[in-house]
Amino acid sequence: MRVLVTGSAGFLGRNLVKSLEARGDEVATFDLMADERGDLASWPHVLEAVKSHRPEAIFHAGALLSAFAEADVPGAVTGNAFGTFHLLEAARLFGVGQVMFTSTIATYGRATGHTVDDDSPQFPSSIYGVTKVFGERLGEYYQSRYGLDFRTVRFPSIVGPGRGDSGLSAYSSLMIESSARGKSYTVPLEPGTTIPIVYTDDAVRALIELSEAQSSDLTRRCYLIAGISPSALEIADEVARQVPEARIEFAPDANSQAIVDSWPKEIDETPAKSDWGWKAEFDLPATVGAFLKQR
């Protein structure tokens, strides 16, 4: 299959490209840092990429992420929101069969409650979340208006090598990454703090499995998935078990704690399980072990 991946040089995108190539797909990449340089904010760039490659499917993983989006709101709007419009319109014009969109639990905001499901109200408090809600609704419009096969996975925090320091939710990755590199790491949160996380291999597999699902089995276009929800202390303890020399400390910051405490703590992934058989494979020991092996 001919596939175009946006954000192909990013954390999720580069892992997605590897899995698609391993599946035997002919993969074209689109990113400011990729072999084929392209800017989602540029309509000519997007149009030319879709026109020249004529992909059968597009995996849209390109976006300005949370912390960077807050630092550059105009860039987030043009890259994330306008970029998604450009991609959907190009897909319509050139008859692309399917567009897979990467979304996030950041679309739910701070007033949702302890547990969220696919139908929980979406009132995001970040520009990143706002642009992702826009992308979801626009994709659903293209589905209903033009018949474009649009599908979305809403991810919790994705953990894996190369995640980097891209916001508060990165603490789970940084605990493992720093320990693997022989560096100390201070968690700016209470030891009992929990957020849903999913290992990068599971995240990539979710996108591919949803893309392969029979359309007749799907009851919606946007699906939440859940991985695991360990506490920060549980992560630290597991890292210490696998990296005995790990030096992880806790120094809670009140502002950081308030932000993380406002996020959903649990995810109801029932529709993903029932519609396309989703199930996470990586528990906490497997997540830490795979991270250490792949870094």
VOPAGU-2260 file (C-alpha; in pm, 1 decimal, decimal comma):
REM VOPAGU-2260
SITE   aa  ch    i         X         Y         Z
SITE  MET   A    0       0,0       0,0       0,0
SITE  ARG   A    1     117,6     355,1     -73,6
SITE  VAL   A    2     114,9     552,7     251,2
SITE  LEU   A    3     200,8     913,1     336,6
SITE  VAL   A    4     306,8     986,7     695,9
SITE  THR   A    5     310,5    1344,5     822,0
SITE  GLY   A    6     523,7    1429,9    1121,8
SITE  SER   A    7     745,1    1142,8    1009,9
SITE  ALA   A    8    1053,9    1274,6    1189,5
SITE  GLY   A    9     871,6    1309,7    1520,3
SITE  PHE   A   10     860,2    1074,0    1815,5
SITE  LEU   A   11     546,0     886,2    1710,5
SITE  GLY   A   12     591,4     939,0    1336,7
SITE  ARG   A   13     932,2     776,4    1300,4
SITE  ASN   A   14     815,4     467,7    1490,9
SITE  LEU   A   15     504,8     454,4    1275,0
SITE  VAL   A   16     714,2     470,8     956,3
SITE  LYS   A   17     923,2     172,7    1072,7
SITE  SER   A   18     614,3     -37,5    1142,8
SITE  LEU   A   19     448,6      49,8     812,6
SITE  GLU   A   20     764,4     -33,1     619,3
SITE  ALA   A   21     791,7    -361,3     809,0
SITE  ARG   A   22     432,7    -433,6     698,8
SITE  GLY   A   23     551,4    -392,9     340,6
SITE  ASP   A   24     403,1     -51,7     266,7
SITE  GLU   A   25     557,5     201,2      29,8
SITE  VAL   A   26     596,0     491,7     270,2
SITE  ALA   A   27     642,8     856,7     175,7
SITE  THR   A   28     740,9    1096,9     453,9
SITE  PHE   A   29     639,4    1458,3     510,4
SITE  ASP   A   30     799,3    1670,7     781,0
SITE  LEU   A   31    1009,6    1981,8     821,6
SITE  MET   A   32    1293,3    1746,4     920,0
SITE  ALA   A   33    1222,9    1458,4     677,3
SITE  ASP   A   34    1385,3    1365,4     347,5
SITE  GLU   A   35    1089,7    1529,0     178,3
SITE  ARG   A   36    1066,8    1858,5     360,1
SITE  GLY   A   37     717,9    1992,8     388,5
SITE  ASP   A   38     522,2    2238,4     599,7
SITE  LEU   A   39     164,0    2147,8     689,3
SITE  ALA   A   40      84,6    2517,7     714,1
SITE  SER   A   41     164,8    2553,1     342,6
SITE  TRP   A   42    -119,1    2454,4     110,8
SITE  PRO   A   43     117,4    2420,7    -190,5
SITE  HIS   A   44     347,9    2188,4       7,1
SITE  VAL   A   45      63,8    1961,1     115,5
SITE  LEU   A   46    -105,4    1965,1    -223,8
SITE  GLU   A   47     216,5    1871,9    -404,9
SITE  ALA   A   48     298,2    1590,5    -161,2
SITE  VAL   A   49     -42,3    1425,9    -200,4
SITE  LYS   A   50     -50,5    1488,1    -575,5
SITE  SER   A   51     295,6    1342,7    -638,6
SITE  HIS   A   52     271,6    1036,6    -413,3
SITE  ARG   A   53     -98,4     956,3    -465,0
SITE  PRO   A   54    -117,8     768,4    -133,6
SITE  GLU   A   55    -391,6     519,0     -65,5
SITE  ALA   A   56    -381,1     616,9     301,8
SITE  ILE   A   57    -244,8     908,2     504,4
SITE  PHE   A   58    -132,2     879,4     866,0
SITE  HIS   A   59    -143,6    1233,4    1001,3
SITE  ALA   A   60      95,0    1249,3    1298,4
SITE  GLY   A   61     230,2    1597,8    1230,0
SITE  ALA   A   62     157,1    1866,9    1488,8
SITE  LEU   A   63     316,5    2125,9    1713,1
SITE  LEU   A   64     299,2    1956,7    2053,3
SITE  SER   A   65     163,2    2092,1    2379,3
SITE  ALA   A   66     445,8    2291,5    2539,2
SITE  PHE   A   67     570,8    2417,3    2202,9
SITE  ALA   A   68     217,9    2502,8    2092,5
SITE  GLU   A   69     163,2    2716,9    2403,2
SITE  ALA   A   70     484,5    2902,7    2323,9
SITE  ASP   A   71     372,6    2964,5    1963,4
SITE  VAL   A   72      -6,2    2989,4    1944,3
SITE  PRO   A   73     -12,8    3126,4    1585,8
SITE  GLY   A   74     217,4    2845,3    1477,3
SITE  ALA   A   75      -8,0    2589,7    1645,7
SITE  VAL   A   76    -316,3    2723,2    1470,3
SITE  THR   A   77    -156,0    2737,8    1125,2
SITE  GLY   A   78      33,6    2409,8    1156,7
SITE  ASN   A   79    -214,6    2198,9    1351,1
SITE  ALA   A   80    -555,0    2335,3    1249,8
SITE  PHE   A   81    -491,4    2474,5     899,8
SITE  GLY   A   82    -249,5    2187,6     834,5
SITE  THR   A   83    -520,7    1931,4     904,6
SITE  PHE   A   84    -760,3    2116,7     676,4
SITE  HIS   A   85    -496,8    2123,4     400,6
SITE  LEU   A   86    -441,4    1750,5     434,6
SITE  LEU   A   87    -810,2    1658,9     435,4
SITE  GLU   A   88    -883,5    1879,1     135,6
SITE  ALA   A   89    -589,7    1736,4     -59,0
SITE  ALA   A   90    -709,4    1385,5      31,1
SITE  ARG   A   91   -1052,7    1471,8    -104,9
SITE  LEU   A   92    -918,1    1621,0    -425,4
SITE  PHE   A   93    -693,2    1324,8    -505,4
SITE  GLY   A   94    -917,1    1044,0    -387,4
SITE  VAL   A   95    -714,2     921,5     -90,3
SITE  GLY   A   96    -891,4     621,7      55,8
SITE  GLN   A   97    -827,7     682,1     425,1
SITE  VAL   A   98    -692,9     945,2     665,4
SITE  MET   A   99    -575,2     836,4    1011,1
SITE  PHE   A  100    -555,2    1122,8    1260,6
SITE  THR   A  101    -362,5    1127,3    1589,2
SITE  SER   A  102    -548,5    1296,1    1872,6
SITE  THR   A  103    -512,7    1315,5    2249,3
SITE  ILE   A  104    -683,3    1312,0    2587,3
SITE  ALA   A  105    -576,5    1679,4    2603,6
SITE  THR   A  106    -900,9    1743,2    2412,4
SITE  TYR   A  107   -1095,1    1689,3    2736,5
SITE  GLY   A  108    -955,3    1972,6    2941,8
SITE  ARG   A  109    -972,5    2030,4    3313,1
SITE  ALA   A  110   -1338,8    1987,2    3408,0
SITE  THR   A  111   -1407,3    1634,0    3290,3
SITE  GLY   A  112   -1367,5    1432,1    3608,1
SITE  HIS   A  113   -1174,0    1125,0    3711,1
SITE  THR   A  114   -1269,2     904,1    3414,3
SITE  VAL   A  115   -1328,4     997,7    3050,1
SITE  ASP   A  116   -1490,2     802,5    2768,7
SITE  ASP   A  117   -1543,7     868,3    2398,6
SITE  ASP   A  118   -1853,9    1077,1    2466,9
SITE  SER   A  119   -1719,0    1291,4    2751,5
SITE  PRO   A  120   -1745,0    1667,3    2683,7
SITE  GLN   A  121   -1437,8    1816,1    2518,9
SITE  PHE   A  122   -1341,2    2156,2    2657,1
SITE  PRO   A  123    -963,1    2172,0    2616,0
SITE  SER   A  124    -760,7    2422,0    2815,8
SITE  SER   A  125    -457,2    2422,4    2582,0
SITE  ILE   A  126    -422,3    2542,1    2224,0
SITE  TYR   A  127    -287,3    2196,7    2138,2
SITE  GLY   A  128    -609,7    2039,5    2262,8
SITE  VAL   A  129    -817,9    2302,4    2083,4
SITE  THR   A  130    -653,2    2227,7    1749,2
SITE  LYS   A  131    -700,8    1854,0    1799,8
SITE  VAL   A  132   -1073,2    1896,5    1866,5
SITE  PHE   A  133   -1089,2    2104,7    1548,6
SITE  GLY   A  134    -914,8    1825,8    1355,4
SITE  GLU   A  135   -1153,2    1563,5    1489,4
SITE  ARG   A  136   -1465,5    1758,9    1403,0
SITE  LEU   A  137   -1332,9    1860,4    1061,8
SITE  GLY   A  138   -1243,6    1499,4     981,7
SITE  GLU   A  139   -1591,5    1386,0    1080,6
SITE  TYR   A  140   -1733,2    1655,6     853,7
SITE  TYR   A  141   -1525,9    1528,8     560,6
SITE  GLN   A  142   -1646,9    1178,9     643,5
SITE  SER   A  143   -2013,7    1276,5     634,5
SITE  ARG   A  144   -1991,4    1538,2     356,8
SITE  TYR   A  145   -1751,2    1368,2     114,5
SITE  GLY   A  146   -1734,2    1005,3     227,8
SITE  LEU   A  147   -1366,8    1025,0     327,4
SITE  ASP   A  148   -1271,9     733,9     552,8
SITE  PHE   A  149   -1150,1     934,4     853,1
SITE  ARG   A  150   -1041,1     760,7    1173,7
SITE  THR   A  151    -884,2     887,2    1495,1
SITE  VAL   A  152    -705,4     747,0    1798,7
SITE  ARG   A  153    -710,1     966,1    2109,3
SITE  PHE   A  154    -390,2     883,9    2293,9
SITE  PRO   A  155    -294,1     918,3    2657,9
SITE  SER   A  156      66,1    1019,4    2729,6
SITE  ILE   A  157     292,7     813,7    2501,9
SITE  VAL   A  158     606,1     671,6    2664,8
SITE  GLY   A  159     916,4     566,1    2477,6
SITE  PRO   A  160    1277,9     644,2    2386,1
SITE  GLY   A  161    1316,8     985,3    2229,3
SITE  ARG   A  162     999,0    1130,6    2378,6
SITE  GLY   A  163    1198,1    1423,7    2511,9
SITE  ASP   A  164    1090,5    1696,7    2750,8
SITE  SER   A  165     779,1    1811,1    2567,8
SITE  GLY   A  166     558,4    1890,8    2865,3
SITE  LEU   A  167     461,7    1777,5    3213,2
SITE  SER   A  168     336,3    1438,0    3098,0
SITE  ALA   A  169     688,1    1351,6    2979,9
SITE  TYR   A  170     798,5    1280,3    3337,1
SITE  SER   A  171     724,1     908,0    3297,9
SITE  SER   A  172     957,6     880,3    2997,0
SITE  LEU   A  173    1221,8    1101,5    3154,5
SITE  MET   A  174    1235,4     885,9    3467,9
SITE  ILE   A  175    1339,5     590,5    3254,1
SITE  GLU   A  176    1554,6     782,5    3002,9
SITE  SER   A  177    1757,1     964,8    3267,6
SITE  SER   A  178    1816,2     646,9    3466,6
SITE  ALA   A  179    1928,0     459,0    3156,9
SITE  ARG   A  180    2181,7     733,9    3087,3
SITE  GLY   A  181    2317,4     727,3    3440,7
SITE  LYS   A  182    2165,5    1064,1    3527,4
SITE  SER   A  183    1951,6    1159,3    3823,3
SITE  TYR   A  184    1595,6    1280,8    3770,0
SITE  THR   A  185    1370,5    1484,2    3995,8
SITE  VAL   A  186     997,4    1433,3    3950,7
SITE  PRO   A  187     810,3    1763,1    4006,2
SITE  LEU   A  188     504,1    1579,0    4137,5
SITE  GLU   A  189     378,8    1385,9    4439,3
SITE  PRO   A  190     478,3    1016,8    4441,4
SITE  GLY   A  191     113,6     909,2    4426,0
SITE  THR   A  192      37,7    1106,1    4108,8
SITE  THR   A  193    -114,2     900,4    3827,4
SITE  ILE   A  194    -183,8     965,3    3459,8
SITE  PRO   A  195    -272,7     719,2    3182,7
SITE  ILE   A  196      27,5     621,4    2970,1
SITE  VAL   A  197      81,1     392,0    2671,5
SITE  TYR   A  198     406,4     253,7    2535,4
SITE  THR   A  199     500,1     376,0    2187,9
SITE  ASP   A  200     480,3      27,3    2032,3
SITE  ASP   A  201     123,9      -7,5    2155,3
SITE  ALA   A  202      40,3     342,0    2026,6
SITE  VAL   A  203     167,9     261,5    1677,4
SITE  ARG   A  204     -10,7     -72,2    1678,1
SITE  ALA   A  205    -337,1      99,2    1774,8
SITE  LEU   A  206    -317,4     327,5    1471,1
SITE  ILE   A  207    -243,8      41,1    1235,2
SITE  GLU   A  208    -509,6    -187,8    1381,0
SITE  LEU   A  209    -775,7      81,7    1361,0
SITE  SER   A  210    -676,7     156,6    1001,3
SITE  GLU   A  211    -716,1    -212,6     915,5
SITE  ALA   A  212   -1052,7    -256,2    1089,2
SITE  GLN   A  213   -1361,7    -315,2     876,6
SITE  SER   A  214   -1556,9       8,4     842,2
SITE  SER   A  215   -1879,4    -179,8     907,9
SITE  ASP   A  216   -1751,6    -274,0    1254,9
SITE  LEU   A  217   -1689,0      85,7    1360,6
SITE  THR   A  218   -1953,4     272,6    1557,3
SITE  ARG   A  219   -1765,5     603,5    1560,4
SITE  ARG   A  220   -1473,2     786,4    1401,5
SITE  CYS   A  221   -1278,4     877,4    1717,6
SITE  TYR   A  222   -1156,8     621,4    1971,1
SITE  LEU   A  223    -989,5     654,7    2308,2
SITE  ILE   A  224    -733,9     394,8    2405,2
SITE  ALA   A  225    -592,1     330,3    2750,1
SITE  GLY   A  226    -261,7     173,4    2837,2
SITE  ILE   A  227    -181,2     167,6    3207,8
SITE  SER   A  228    -214,8     419,2    3492,3
SITE  PRO   A  229      75,6     363,7    3734,6
SITE  SER   A  230     166,7     614,4    4001,1
SITE  ALA   A  231     490,7     807,0    3968,7
SITE  LEU   A  232     624,6     606,4    4263,9
SITE  GLU   A  233     533,0     277,7    4096,9
SITE  ILE   A  234     726,1     385,1    3787,2
SITE  ALA   A  235    1023,5     487,5    4001,9
SITE  ASP   A  236    1019,2     154,9    4184,8
SITE  GLU   A  237    1006,2     -44,3    3860,0
SITE  VAL   A  238    1288,5     161,3    3710,1
SITE  ALA   A  239    1494,7      99,9    4023,5
SITE  ARG   A  240    1424,9    -273,4    3996,4
SITE  GLN   A  241    1555,7    -284,0    3639,6
SITE  VAL   A  242    1822,8     -13,6    3681,4
SITE  PRO   A  243    1952,8     -57,2    4039,0
SITE  GLU   A  244    2173,7     251,4    4016,6
SITE  ALA   A  245    1879,9     476,5    3924,3
SITE  ARG   A  246    1857,4     803,4    4117,3
SITE  ILE   A  247    1499,6     931,6    4115,1
SITE  GLU   A  248    1377,7    1187,5    4365,7
SITE  PHE   A  249    1050,1    1372,2    4421,9
SITE  ALA   A  250    1024,8    1748,0    4467,9
SITE  PRO   A  251     659,1    1840,8    4410,7
SITE  ASP   A  252     589,9    2177,4    4254,1
SITE  ALA   A  253     249,4    2317,9    4345,9
SITE  ASN   A  254     173,7    2460,4    4001,2
SITE  SER   A  255     278,3    2144,6    3820,2
SITE  GLN   A  256      81,5    1931,1    4062,3
SITE  ALA   A  257    -233,6    2137,4    4014,7
SITE  ILE   A  258    -211,5    2101,1    3637,6
SITE  VAL   A  259    -159,0    1724,8    3645,1
SITE  ASP   A  260    -427,5    1675,4    3911,4
SITE  SER   A  261    -676,1    1835,4    3672,3
SITE  TRP   A  262    -614,7    1572,8    3403,2
SITE  PRO   A  263    -826,3    1256,2    3369,4
SITE  LYS   A  264    -694,6     965,6    3575,4
SITE  GLU   A  265    -870,7     677,6    3399,9
SITE  ILE   A  266    -986,2     606,2    3044,1
SITE  ASP   A  267   -1285,8     398,2    2942,1
SITE  GLU   A  268   -1175,8     229,5    2619,9
SITE  THR   A  269   -1479,8       2,4    2580,3
SITE  PRO   A  270   -1566,3     106,2    2219,6
SITE  ALA   A  271   -1209,8      42,5    2097,0
SITE  LYS   A  272   -1215,4    -301,3    2258,3
SITE  SER   A  273   -1556,8    -397,5    2124,6
SITE  ASP   A  274   -1534,8    -243,6    1775,4
SITE  TRP   A  275   -1182,2    -340,9    1666,7
SITE  GLY   A  276   -1043,9    -562,1    1939,7
SITE  TRP   A  277    -800,0    -317,9    2092,4
SITE  LYS   A  278    -591,0    -438,4    2386,7
SITE  ALA   A  279    -266,0    -293,0    2521,8
SITE  GLU   A  280      21,0    -541,5    2539,8
SITE  PHE   A  281     269,0    -348,8    2756,6
SITE  ASP   A  282     222,6    -346,9    3133,5
SITE  LEU   A  283     460,5    -143,7    3353,3
SITE  PRO   A  284     749,7    -395,8    3372,2
SITE  ALA   A  285     725,8    -456,3    2995,8
SITE  THR   A  286     715,3     -81,2    2928,1
SITE  VAL   A  287    1029,4     -10,8    3130,2
SITE  GLY   A  288    1207,6    -317,1    2990,9
SITE  ALA   A  289    1128,5    -238,2    2627,9
SITE  PHE   A  290    1225,7     127,4    2678,3
SITE  LEU   A  291    1565,2      27,1    2820,7
SITE  LYS   A  292    1622,1    -222,8    2540,9
SITE  GLN   A  293    1528,6      12,9    2256,4
SITE  ARG   A  294    1694,5     333,6    2372,8
